[in-house]
């Protein structure tokens, strides 16, 4: 159990450090770890969607900064939860 926790802590730190999540939004949607693929697809201006490196990646425009962002999900299931954004 302790080994599992040690593996999960660095992953969470990489998630938080890869992008300022407080400024990540589309329309009225504030994007966070509870965001699903369907939330992104229904609220964001999508540039590209593809499977890459075993993850489903969605590239879209962040309404708060007007910059392109790529978020990864474990699959293309609409209920899949956000893995990370960069």
ZIHUBEL-V379488 format. One line per field, one symbol per residue. ss: DSSP state (2 for helix, 1 for strand, 0 for the rest). psi: psi as a letter, one per 20 degrees, with the letter a starting at -180 (. if undefined). burial: # if it has 9 or more other ideal C-beta (glycine too) atoms within 8 Angstrom, else .. Layout:
BEGIN
ss: ???
psi: ???
burial: ???
END
This chain:
BEGIN
ss: 02222222222222222200222011001100000122222220111111110011111110000001111110000000111110
psi: ghhghhhhghghhhghihqnhijoqpcjoopaijprghgghiiqopgqprppkjqoppprpohhikqqqpqqqhrjphjpqpgrq.
burial: .............##.....#..###..#.#...###.###.##.#..#.....#########.....#####......######.
END
